[in-house]
Amino acid sequence: MSHPGESDASADVYAEAKAWFESNWDPQLPLREWWRRLAESGWGFPTWPEDLYGRGLSGDAARLVADARRDAGVAPPPAGIAQNLAGPTIVAHGTPEQQARFLPGIVTGEIWCQLFSEPGAGSDLAGLQTRSELDGDEWIVNGQKVWTSGAHIARYGILIARTDPTVPKHAGLTYFVIEMDQPGIEVRPIREMTGRSIFNEVFLTDARVPAENQLGGLGEGWSVALTTLANERTMLGAGSFGSSGSGAAIREIDLDAPAARLVRNEARPAGGARSGAAELLHAVLARYGDATDPIARQEVARIHSLIEIARYTDLRAKAAIERGGRPGPEVSVGKLAASHLLQTMREALFRLCGPHATLWGDDAPFGGRAHEVGLSSYLISIGGGTDQIQRNIIGERVLGLPREPRADKDVAFSELKVGTQGADR
């Protein structure tokens, strides 16, 4: 099956991928075995290099692979912080030994977490205060991280810590891979307004990292982190919102269960795909609204337009990462589009639900899916860099506006009064 306007090469990618999916899919296969097959074939992570569980394909070709997988009705590859953030960073910056050690677990469903944000270093991430000091062939880490998704079940964490406080803040950071199951790490769940506890506080007290787990050069942690941030903003971008093929969520999954349990109803309707966001909106309109109401119809049309704009910005953002691996204006535009789309969806859903929007639990519209969108809209506008940060990036790098003054640019971090540091000065 080809798509209108596709090149012969694109049609070949789709056909080859679909043939592989159809000939190798077994719904009774244990999930761990299916993910192993996907990884070894290269069709699970097609943009990765051929010698690192990929096919070396472009983002456009990878989307055709995803179409082929959905059309074949097979389970998606694992997806999460390990696969979307840690994996691409290790592919870009890891040594061959690190790639051989960490990537096999990542492509077969391992859970990782991201130890970046701190109580005093969120939007100003480079102001982080977690310290790491070399002791023989190990780094000793002390500090606190927060908003760490999945830390309570993660095997590894990607960590940036300060290794040199005597240089400016961006220059004194180093990037590590740290084992989460060790005595020096305490994880405390944070209860969210959704009722879940995906986020955590993480306290590191003399936690240990082998020197061989340093990713990138000493003091080059900010440069490595930019690759992670680029992929994070794209993961949170508008094009991925409402997608039914996002793979595994941040939760423990029974890897011995049949792979068929992860198959979703992802068939693309004739005329193009409709995202999960649009499906929910139409379902709410059908149950609680009036499809003939011109105001409601205008609201639905507006959201459909935002979804299409979001998809376009998401394509540009992913293409930018493929070219340089660093977050730029395209990634920020996609992230802002996601935030705007979710906020618009929230308001539209609650207006259409009317008084039913005040219900909770089993009585909530569609089992609480509308509330989930509404409450999660705040996450997208904060996580991965706030809307204000994204606007700064666009203003400075696209519009050419003057950069914000940085008095700390050439000042040693130890001399700064940032976050919780130097409160008594």
C-alpha positions, 0 to 999 in steps of 0.5 A: 500500500502506498500513499498519494504523493510518495516517492518510489523509495518511500513506498518501498520502505512502507512495503518492506516494513509491512511485509516484515511486520506481517511475517514476524508478528505472533500475538501470543509471543511474550512481549519481551520476545517481540521487542527483541525481534523488533530491536534486532530487525531495526524496525523498532527504532528505524532512525537509529544507525544500522549497527545500533538497532536501527535502519538509518532512516529519515524521520519521514521514512520512519513515519511510514514505518509507523504507518506500516506497523499500525496497518499490520496491527502489531504491537508498538516498540517500547517508548518512554524516557529510556527509548526517547531520551536516553537512547538517542543521547547514548547513540549520539554521545556514547562510546562504543562500549557504552552503546553495547552496554546500555542500548540492548536493555533500552530497546527491549523495554528497560525503564529509565528516568531523567535526573535533571530538574532541582528545587532551585533549578528548573527553567534555569537548569544550568543553575543546578547544585547537585555535586559530583566528585571523583573518588578513584574510579567512581564519582560520588554524587550528593544533591536533590532532584525533583519531578523525576518521572518513573524514578520509583521503577527505573533501573537507570537514570540520566543525570547531570551534576556539577563537577567544577563549581569554579567555572561559569555554570554551563561549563562545570556540568558533566553527564552520567548514567547512574544505577537507581537501585543503590543505598545512596538514592531515596525516591519519594513519590509526589501526588499529582492533581490527577491522583497519580504519582508518576513524579518523584523527589530523588535524594542522592547521598553519597550515591556512586557512579562508575567513571565508565558511566560518564557520558561525554567529556568532563565539563561537557554535560551541558552540550550532551544535555542539549541532545536530551532536551531536544528529544524531550521537547519533541516527545512533548511536542504537539505532533505526538499528543493524542497519538495512539501509538506511543508505546509503553507508558511509565509503568511496569509492564509484564514482559511475559504477557502476550504481546497482543495486549499492547495492540491498540485500535490504530487503523488509519481511517480513509482520508488520513489519520485522526489523532486521539485528541480529535477522537475524544473531542468528537465523542464528547460533542456527540454525547454532550453537545449539539453537532449542529451548533455553529459555535461548537462546530467552529470550536471543533474546526479550530482544534482540527486546524491546531492539530494540523499545525501541530503536526507540521511543527512536529515534523520540522522539530524532528527534522532539526534534531536529525540534522544537528541533535540540538534544540533550536527554534523548530523544537520550541515552536513544536513544544509551544504548539502542544501547549496551546493545543492542550489548553484549547482542548481543555477549555473546549472539552469542559465547555461541551461537557457542561455540568458533567465536567464537575463529576469525578471518578466513575461518573466523570465523562468517558471515564475521566479522559476529559479531565486527564486532558484538562489537568495534563495541559498544565504539565505540557506548558511547564515540563521540558522548558516552560512556555516562557523559555520557549518564547525566549528561544524563538524571540532571540533565535528567530526574530533576532530580538536582543538577548536577555542580559546574563550577568552570570555568563563569565562568573564562577558558579561558586560566586553566584547566588542562585536557587537555594545556594547562598541564601545567607549571603 
